[in-house]
Amino acid sequence: MHTKESIYAYLVSIFVDLFEVEASAICLEARLYEDLDIDSIDAVDMVIKLKELTGKKIQPEAFKNVRTVQNVVEAVYELVNED
């Protein structure tokens, strides 16, 4: 079972390790594109990494309205807790 806190921690590690974002720039309110400079290719890489975490196929529509780190945490949390 993944908590929102563990999902957030995993996201921080993705942003720092994969996209070289400063950890201090990452917070729940941070906007992916504007604040963290995540582009569409980075977003695809992020979804691939999240699939490794969840073990589930992530549908693009689940992330269509994702704009902030909080949105990602909520979307992943819902995905891992559905059933």
Jmol script that loads the backbone (N, CA, C; Angstrom):
load data "model"
ATOM      1  N   MET A   1       0.847  -1.182   0.000  1.00  0.00           N
ATOM      2  CA  MET A   1       0.000   0.000   0.000  1.00  0.00           C
ATOM      3  C   MET A   1       0.888   1.240   0.000  1.00  0.00           C
ATOM      4  N   HIS A   2       0.638   2.114  -0.920  1.00  0.00           N
ATOM      5  CA  HIS A   2       1.394   3.350  -1.015  1.00  0.00           C
ATOM      6  C   HIS A   2       0.598   4.487  -0.389  1.00  0.00           C
ATOM      7  N   THR A   3       1.268   5.232   0.479  1.00  0.00           N
ATOM      8  CA  THR A   3       0.644   6.407   1.066  1.00  0.00           C
ATOM      9  C   THR A   3       0.945   7.612   0.181  1.00  0.00           C
ATOM     10  N   LYS A   4       0.216   8.691   0.400  1.00  0.00           N
ATOM     11  CA  LYS A   4       0.494   9.916  -0.350  1.00  0.00           C
ATOM     12  C   LYS A   4       1.910  10.408  -0.052  1.00  0.00           C
ATOM     13  N   GLU A   5       2.363  10.214   1.162  1.00  0.00           N
ATOM     14  CA  GLU A   5       3.707  10.638   1.542  1.00  0.00           C
ATOM     15  C   GLU A   5       4.765   9.835   0.800  1.00  0.00           C
ATOM     16  N   SER A   6       4.567   8.518   0.670  1.00  0.00           N
ATOM     17  CA  SER A   6       5.554   7.698  -0.040  1.00  0.00           C
ATOM     18  C   SER A   6       5.542   7.992  -1.538  1.00  0.00           C
ATOM     19  N   ILE A   7       4.376   8.288  -2.085  1.00  0.00           N
ATOM     20  CA  ILE A   7       4.280   8.659  -3.498  1.00  0.00           C
ATOM     21  C   ILE A   7       5.004   9.980  -3.724  1.00  0.00           C
ATOM     22  N   TYR A   8       4.802  10.937  -2.836  1.00  0.00           N
ATOM     23  CA  TYR A   8       5.471  12.229  -2.940  1.00  0.00           C
ATOM     24  C   TYR A   8       6.992  12.051  -2.867  1.00  0.00           C
ATOM     25  N   ALA A   9       7.459  11.245  -1.937  1.00  0.00           N
ATOM     26  CA  ALA A   9       8.902  11.002  -1.799  1.00  0.00           C
ATOM     27  C   ALA A   9       9.467  10.375  -3.071  1.00  0.00           C
ATOM     28  N   TYR A  10       8.724   9.446  -3.662  1.00  0.00           N
ATOM     29  CA  TYR A  10       9.150   8.811  -4.909  1.00  0.00           C
ATOM     30  C   TYR A  10       9.215   9.846  -6.033  1.00  0.00           C
ATOM     31  N   LEU A  11       8.225  10.711  -6.095  1.00  0.00           N
ATOM     32  CA  LEU A  11       8.215  11.774  -7.108  1.00  0.00           C
ATOM     33  C   LEU A  11       9.409  12.699  -6.953  1.00  0.00           C
ATOM     34  N   VAL A  12       9.703  13.075  -5.724  1.00  0.00           N
ATOM     35  CA  VAL A  12      10.859  13.941  -5.485  1.00  0.00           C
ATOM     36  C   VAL A  12      12.116  13.274  -6.014  1.00  0.00           C
ATOM     37  N   SER A  13      12.284  11.990  -5.748  1.00  0.00           N
ATOM     38  CA  SER A  13      13.477  11.294  -6.232  1.00  0.00           C
ATOM     39  C   SER A  13      13.517  11.247  -7.759  1.00  0.00           C
ATOM     40  N   ILE A  14      12.367  11.089  -8.396  1.00  0.00           N
ATOM     41  CA  ILE A  14      12.314  11.112  -9.865  1.00  0.00           C
ATOM     42  C   ILE A  14      12.750  12.484 -10.377  1.00  0.00           C
ATOM     43  N   PHE A  15      12.184  13.543  -9.817  1.00  0.00           N
ATOM     44  CA  PHE A  15      12.514  14.893 -10.279  1.00  0.00           C
ATOM     45  C   PHE A  15      13.992  15.217 -10.087  1.00  0.00           C
ATOM     46  N   VAL A  16      14.544  14.811  -8.942  1.00  0.00           N
ATOM     47  CA  VAL A  16      15.949  15.110  -8.639  1.00  0.00           C
ATOM     48  C   VAL A  16      16.879  14.249  -9.495  1.00  0.00           C
ATOM     49  N   ASP A  17      16.643  12.948  -9.515  1.00  0.00           N
ATOM     50  CA  ASP A  17      17.556  12.029 -10.195  1.00  0.00           C
ATOM     51  C   ASP A  17      17.416  12.048 -11.711  1.00  0.00           C
ATOM     52  N   LEU A  18      16.196  12.055 -12.190  1.00  0.00           N
ATOM     53  CA  LEU A  18      15.956  11.933 -13.623  1.00  0.00           C
ATOM     54  C   LEU A  18      15.977  13.274 -14.345  1.00  0.00           C
ATOM     55  N   PHE A  19      15.423  14.303 -13.706  1.00  0.00           N
ATOM     56  CA  PHE A  19      15.271  15.588 -14.385  1.00  0.00           C
ATOM     57  C   PHE A  19      16.180  16.682 -13.824  1.00  0.00           C
ATOM     58  N   GLU A  20      16.995  16.336 -12.819  1.00  0.00           N
ATOM     59  CA  GLU A  20      17.953  17.261 -12.225  1.00  0.00           C
ATOM     60  C   GLU A  20      17.304  18.542 -11.700  1.00  0.00           C
ATOM     61  N   VAL A  21      16.128  18.386 -11.109  1.00  0.00           N
ATOM     62  CA  VAL A  21      15.432  19.499 -10.467  1.00  0.00           C
ATOM     63  C   VAL A  21      15.982  19.628  -9.053  1.00  0.00           C
ATOM     64  N   GLU A  22      16.213  20.859  -8.621  1.00  0.00           N
ATOM     65  CA  GLU A  22      16.669  21.086  -7.246  1.00  0.00           C
ATOM     66  C   GLU A  22      15.583  20.632  -6.275  1.00  0.00           C
ATOM     67  N   ALA A  23      15.953  19.852  -5.283  1.00  0.00           N
ATOM     68  CA  ALA A  23      14.979  19.352  -4.310  1.00  0.00           C
ATOM     69  C   ALA A  23      14.241  20.495  -3.628  1.00  0.00           C
ATOM     70  N   SER A  24      14.913  21.610  -3.427  1.00  0.00           N
ATOM     71  CA  SER A  24      14.284  22.752  -2.751  1.00  0.00           C
ATOM     72  C   SER A  24      13.169  23.381  -3.584  1.00  0.00           C
ATOM     73  N   ALA A  25      13.157  23.120  -4.896  1.00  0.00           N
ATOM     74  CA  ALA A  25      12.117  23.676  -5.773  1.00  0.00           C
ATOM     75  C   ALA A  25      10.843  22.837  -5.759  1.00  0.00           C
ATOM     76  N   ILE A  26      10.935  21.627  -5.201  1.00  0.00           N
ATOM     77  CA  ILE A  26       9.814  20.692  -5.267  1.00  0.00           C
ATOM     78  C   ILE A  26       8.951  20.815  -4.020  1.00  0.00           C
ATOM     79  N   CYS A  27       7.674  21.093  -4.250  1.00  0.00           N
ATOM     80  CA  CYS A  27       6.686  21.106  -3.177  1.00  0.00           C
ATOM     81  C   CYS A  27       5.359  20.699  -3.807  1.00  0.00           C
ATOM     82  N   LEU A  28       4.366  20.436  -3.001  1.00  0.00           N
ATOM     83  CA  LEU A  28       3.087  19.971  -3.534  1.00  0.00           C
ATOM     84  C   LEU A  28       2.446  20.990  -4.472  1.00  0.00           C
ATOM     85  N   GLU A  29       2.679  22.270  -4.220  1.00  0.00           N
ATOM     86  CA  GLU A  29       2.065  23.320  -5.036  1.00  0.00           C
ATOM     87  C   GLU A  29       2.839  23.608  -6.321  1.00  0.00           C
ATOM     88  N   ALA A  30       4.038  23.051  -6.473  1.00  0.00           N
ATOM     89  CA  ALA A  30       4.879  23.327  -7.644  1.00  0.00           C
ATOM     90  C   ALA A  30       4.180  22.868  -8.923  1.00  0.00           C
ATOM     91  N   ARG A  31       4.164  23.761  -9.909  1.00  0.00           N
ATOM     92  CA  ARG A  31       3.572  23.440 -11.203  1.00  0.00           C
ATOM     93  C   ARG A  31       4.630  22.731 -12.045  1.00  0.00           C
ATOM     94  N   LEU A  32       4.232  21.627 -12.657  1.00  0.00           N
ATOM     95  CA  LEU A  32       5.185  20.793 -13.380  1.00  0.00           C
ATOM     96  C   LEU A  32       5.894  21.552 -14.492  1.00  0.00           C
ATOM     97  N   TYR A  33       5.145  22.204 -15.343  1.00  0.00           N
ATOM     98  CA  TYR A  33       5.729  22.837 -16.519  1.00  0.00           C
ATOM     99  C   TYR A  33       6.380  24.173 -16.183  1.00  0.00           C
ATOM    100  N   GLU A  34       5.683  25.012 -15.436  1.00  0.00           N
ATOM    101  CA  GLU A  34       6.170  26.354 -15.158  1.00  0.00           C
ATOM    102  C   GLU A  34       7.271  26.385 -14.099  1.00  0.00           C
ATOM    103  N   ASP A  35       7.066  25.689 -12.976  1.00  0.00           N
ATOM    104  CA  ASP A  35       8.003  25.779 -11.864  1.00  0.00           C
ATOM    105  C   ASP A  35       9.151  24.770 -11.956  1.00  0.00           C
ATOM    106  N   LEU A  36       8.850  23.564 -12.428  1.00  0.00           N
ATOM    107  CA  LEU A  36       9.861  22.504 -12.437  1.00  0.00           C
ATOM    108  C   LEU A  36      10.454  22.261 -13.822  1.00  0.00           C
ATOM    109  N   ASP A  37       9.953  22.972 -14.813  1.00  0.00           N
ATOM    110  CA  ASP A  37      10.468  22.889 -16.185  1.00  0.00           C
ATOM    111  C   ASP A  37      10.384  21.465 -16.746  1.00  0.00           C
ATOM    112  N   ILE A  38       9.296  20.779 -16.434  1.00  0.00           N
ATOM    113  CA  ILE A  38       9.044  19.434 -16.956  1.00  0.00           C
ATOM    114  C   ILE A  38       8.345  19.593 -18.305  1.00  0.00           C
ATOM    115  N   ASP A  39       8.945  19.056 -19.361  1.00  0.00           N
ATOM    116  CA  ASP A  39       8.302  19.155 -20.672  1.00  0.00           C
ATOM    117  C   ASP A  39       7.539  17.865 -20.974  1.00  0.00           C
ATOM    118  N   SER A  40       6.946  17.797 -22.158  1.00  0.00           N
ATOM    119  CA  SER A  40       6.094  16.647 -22.477  1.00  0.00           C
ATOM    120  C   SER A  40       6.882  15.339 -22.535  1.00  0.00           C
ATOM    121  N   ILE A  41       8.111  15.377 -22.975  1.00  0.00           N
ATOM    122  CA  ILE A  41       8.931  14.155 -23.005  1.00  0.00           C
ATOM    123  C   ILE A  41       9.280  13.731 -21.576  1.00  0.00           C
ATOM    124  N   ASP A  42       9.596  14.699 -20.734  1.00  0.00           N
ATOM    125  CA  ASP A  42       9.840  14.390 -19.319  1.00  0.00           C
ATOM    126  C   ASP A  42       8.597  13.784 -18.678  1.00  0.00           C
ATOM    127  N   ALA A  43       7.429  14.298 -19.049  1.00  0.00           N
ATOM    128  CA  ALA A  43       6.178  13.780 -18.494  1.00  0.00           C
ATOM    129  C   ALA A  43       5.988  12.313 -18.854  1.00  0.00           C
ATOM    130  N   VAL A  44       6.344  11.947 -20.082  1.00  0.00           N
ATOM    131  CA  VAL A  44       6.258  10.542 -20.497  1.00  0.00           C
ATOM    132  C   VAL A  44       7.221   9.701 -19.661  1.00  0.00           C
ATOM    133  N   ASP A  45       8.438  10.187 -19.471  1.00  0.00           N
ATOM    134  CA  ASP A  45       9.412   9.466 -18.640  1.00  0.00           C
ATOM    135  C   ASP A  45       8.906   9.323 -17.206  1.00  0.00           C
ATOM    136  N   MET A  46       8.259  10.357 -16.696  1.00  0.00           N
ATOM    137  CA  MET A  46       7.712  10.308 -15.344  1.00  0.00           C
ATOM    138  C   MET A  46       6.631   9.231 -15.244  1.00  0.00           C
ATOM    139  N   VAL A  47       5.761   9.154 -16.242  1.00  0.00           N
ATOM    140  CA  VAL A  47       4.695   8.145 -16.234  1.00  0.00           C
ATOM    141  C   VAL A  47       5.294   6.743 -16.273  1.00  0.00           C
ATOM    142  N   ILE A  48       6.360   6.555 -17.045  1.00  0.00           N
ATOM    143  CA  ILE A  48       7.028   5.243 -17.093  1.00  0.00           C
ATOM    144  C   ILE A  48       7.558   4.878 -15.714  1.00  0.00           C
ATOM    145  N   LYS A  49       8.176   5.831 -15.039  1.00  0.00           N
ATOM    146  CA  LYS A  49       8.688   5.575 -13.686  1.00  0.00           C
ATOM    147  C   LYS A  49       7.547   5.302 -12.701  1.00  0.00           C
ATOM    148  N   LEU A  50       6.446   6.006 -12.859  1.00  0.00           N
ATOM    149  CA  LEU A  50       5.300   5.785 -11.977  1.00  0.00           C
ATOM    150  C   LEU A  50       4.684   4.413 -12.213  1.00  0.00           C
ATOM    151  N   LYS A  51       4.759   3.931 -13.429  1.00  0.00           N
ATOM    152  CA  LYS A  51       4.269   2.580 -13.723  1.00  0.00           C
ATOM    153  C   LYS A  51       5.100   1.553 -12.953  1.00  0.00           C
ATOM    154  N   GLU A  52       6.412   1.806 -12.855  1.00  0.00           N
ATOM    155  CA  GLU A  52       7.271   0.913 -12.069  1.00  0.00           C
ATOM    156  C   GLU A  52       6.837   0.904 -10.600  1.00  0.00           C
ATOM    157  N   LEU A  53       6.450   2.056 -10.093  1.00  0.00           N
ATOM    158  CA  LEU A  53       6.003   2.152  -8.698  1.00  0.00           C
ATOM    159  C   LEU A  53       4.678   1.438  -8.489  1.00  0.00           C
ATOM    160  N   THR A  54       3.733   1.684  -9.387  1.00  0.00           N
ATOM    161  CA  THR A  54       2.380   1.168  -9.186  1.00  0.00           C
ATOM    162  C   THR A  54       2.204  -0.260  -9.674  1.00  0.00           C
ATOM    163  N   GLY A  55       2.999  -0.652 -10.665  1.00  0.00           N
ATOM    164  CA  GLY A  55       2.824  -1.961 -11.267  1.00  0.00           C
ATOM    165  C   GLY A  55       1.596  -2.031 -12.155  1.00  0.00           C
ATOM    166  N   LYS A  56       1.030  -0.864 -12.469  1.00  0.00           N
ATOM    167  CA  LYS A  56      -0.186  -0.808 -13.284  1.00  0.00           C
ATOM    168  C   LYS A  56       0.046   0.050 -14.517  1.00  0.00           C
ATOM    169  N   LYS A  57      -0.688  -0.273 -15.554  1.00  0.00           N
ATOM    170  CA  LYS A  57      -0.659   0.556 -16.753  1.00  0.00           C
ATOM    171  C   LYS A  57      -1.378   1.863 -16.430  1.00  0.00           C
ATOM    172  N   ILE A  58      -0.739   2.956 -16.751  1.00  0.00           N
ATOM    173  CA  ILE A  58      -1.309   4.265 -16.454  1.00  0.00           C
ATOM    174  C   ILE A  58      -1.936   4.817 -17.725  1.00  0.00           C
ATOM    175  N   GLN A  59      -3.213   5.062 -17.661  1.00  0.00           N
ATOM    176  CA  GLN A  59      -3.943   5.594 -18.805  1.00  0.00           C
ATOM    177  C   GLN A  59      -3.655   7.090 -18.953  1.00  0.00           C
ATOM    178  N   PRO A  60      -3.425   7.543 -20.184  1.00  0.00           N
ATOM    179  CA  PRO A  60      -3.138   8.974 -20.395  1.00  0.00           C
ATOM    180  C   PRO A  60      -4.214   9.901 -19.836  1.00  0.00           C
ATOM    181  N   GLU A  61      -5.482   9.479 -19.902  1.00  0.00           N
ATOM    182  CA  GLU A  61      -6.544  10.353 -19.404  1.00  0.00           C
ATOM    183  C   GLU A  61      -6.451  10.583 -17.898  1.00  0.00           C
ATOM    184  N   ALA A  62      -5.789   9.664 -17.183  1.00  0.00           N
ATOM    185  CA  ALA A  62      -5.615   9.838 -15.742  1.00  0.00           C
ATOM    186  C   ALA A  62      -4.723  11.042 -15.439  1.00  0.00           C
ATOM    187  N   PHE A  63      -3.896  11.426 -16.407  1.00  0.00           N
ATOM    188  CA  PHE A  63      -2.955  12.520 -16.195  1.00  0.00           C
ATOM    189  C   PHE A  63      -3.253  13.729 -17.065  1.00  0.00           C
ATOM    190  N   LYS A  64      -4.400  13.725 -17.729  1.00  0.00           N
ATOM    191  CA  LYS A  64      -4.744  14.803 -18.644  1.00  0.00           C
ATOM    192  C   LYS A  64      -4.828  16.155 -17.934  1.00  0.00           C
ATOM    193  N   ASN A  65      -5.348  16.182 -16.728  1.00  0.00           N
ATOM    194  CA  ASN A  65      -5.540  17.436 -16.009  1.00  0.00           C
ATOM    195  C   ASN A  65      -4.495  17.681 -14.929  1.00  0.00           C
ATOM    196  N   VAL A  66      -3.430  16.903 -14.945  1.00  0.00           N
ATOM    197  CA  VAL A  66      -2.370  17.042 -13.953  1.00  0.00           C
ATOM    198  C   VAL A  66      -1.547  18.290 -14.264  1.00  0.00           C
ATOM    199  N   ARG A  67      -1.429  19.170 -13.287  1.00  0.00           N
ATOM    200  CA  ARG A  67      -0.654  20.399 -13.479  1.00  0.00           C
ATOM    201  C   ARG A  67       0.381  20.625 -12.380  1.00  0.00           C
ATOM    202  N   THR A  68       0.113  20.061 -11.183  1.00  0.00           N
ATOM    203  CA  THR A  68       1.011  20.281 -10.045  1.00  0.00           C
ATOM    204  C   THR A  68       1.496  18.940  -9.493  1.00  0.00           C
ATOM    205  N   VAL A  69       2.494  19.027  -8.632  1.00  0.00           N
ATOM    206  CA  VAL A  69       2.986  17.822  -7.960  1.00  0.00           C
ATOM    207  C   VAL A  69       1.850  17.185  -7.165  1.00  0.00           C
ATOM    208  N   GLN A  70       1.043  17.998  -6.500  1.00  0.00           N
ATOM    209  CA  GLN A  70      -0.108  17.489  -5.738  1.00  0.00           C
ATOM    210  C   GLN A  70      -1.046  16.696  -6.642  1.00  0.00           C
ATOM    211  N   ASN A  71      -1.306  17.202  -7.855  1.00  0.00           N
ATOM    212  CA  ASN A  71      -2.169  16.496  -8.806  1.00  0.00           C
ATOM    213  C   ASN A  71      -1.607  15.118  -9.130  1.00  0.00           C
ATOM    214  N   VAL A  72      -0.289  15.030  -9.304  1.00  0.00           N
ATOM    215  CA  VAL A  72       0.345  13.735  -9.610  1.00  0.00           C
ATOM    216  C   VAL A  72       0.173  12.793  -8.429  1.00  0.00           C
ATOM    217  N   VAL A  73       0.452  13.293  -7.224  1.00  0.00           N
ATOM    218  CA  VAL A  73       0.304  12.459  -6.022  1.00  0.00           C
ATOM    219  C   VAL A  73      -1.118  11.918  -5.930  1.00  0.00           C
ATOM    220  N   GLU A  74      -2.107  12.786  -6.110  1.00  0.00           N
ATOM    221  CA  GLU A  74      -3.511  12.365  -6.016  1.00  0.00           C
ATOM    222  C   GLU A  74      -3.860  11.338  -7.091  1.00  0.00           C
ATOM    223  N   ALA A  75      -3.416  11.560  -8.324  1.00  0.00           N
ATOM    224  CA  ALA A  75      -3.730  10.639  -9.421  1.00  0.00           C
ATOM    225  C   ALA A  75      -3.113   9.265  -9.177  1.00  0.00           C
ATOM    226  N   VAL A  76      -1.864   9.243  -8.718  1.00  0.00           N
ATOM    227  CA  VAL A  76      -1.200   7.960  -8.444  1.00  0.00           C
ATOM    228  C   VAL A  76      -1.851   7.278  -7.256  1.00  0.00           C
ATOM    229  N   TYR A  77      -2.189   8.039  -6.223  1.00  0.00           N
ATOM    230  CA  TYR A  77      -2.838   7.475  -5.044  1.00  0.00           C
ATOM    231  C   TYR A  77      -4.162   6.813  -5.414  1.00  0.00           C
ATOM    232  N   GLU A  78      -4.955   7.490  -6.231  1.00  0.00           N
ATOM    233  CA  GLU A  78      -6.217   6.914  -6.677  1.00  0.00           C
ATOM    234  C   GLU A  78      -5.988   5.643  -7.488  1.00  0.00           C
ATOM    235  N   LEU A  79      -4.973   5.665  -8.338  1.00  0.00           N
ATOM    236  CA  LEU A  79      -4.667   4.507  -9.188  1.00  0.00           C
ATOM    237  C   LEU A  79      -4.285   3.286  -8.344  1.00  0.00           C
ATOM    238  N   VAL A  80      -3.418   3.483  -7.369  1.00  0.00           N
ATOM    239  CA  VAL A  80      -2.957   2.333  -6.577  1.00  0.00           C
ATOM    240  C   VAL A  80      -4.009   1.849  -5.594  1.00  0.00           C
ATOM    241  N   ASN A  81      -4.993   2.674  -5.303  1.00  0.00           N
ATOM    242  CA  ASN A  81      -6.009   2.279  -4.329  1.00  0.00           C
ATOM    243  C   ASN A  81      -7.353   1.929  -4.948  1.00  0.00           C
ATOM    244  N   GLU A  82      -7.412   1.873  -6.280  1.00  0.00           N
ATOM    245  CA  GLU A  82      -8.661   1.434  -6.899  1.00  0.00           C
ATOM    246  C   GLU A  82      -8.719  -0.085  -6.857  1.00  0.00           C
ATOM    247  N   ASP A  83      -9.836  -0.634  -6.887  1.00  0.00           N
ATOM    248  CA  ASP A  83     -10.093  -2.094  -6.856  1.00  0.00           C
ATOM    249  C   ASP A  83     -11.216  -2.404  -5.924  1.00  0.00           C
TER     250      ASP A  83
END
end "model"
wireframe off; spacefill off
backbone 0.3
color backbone group
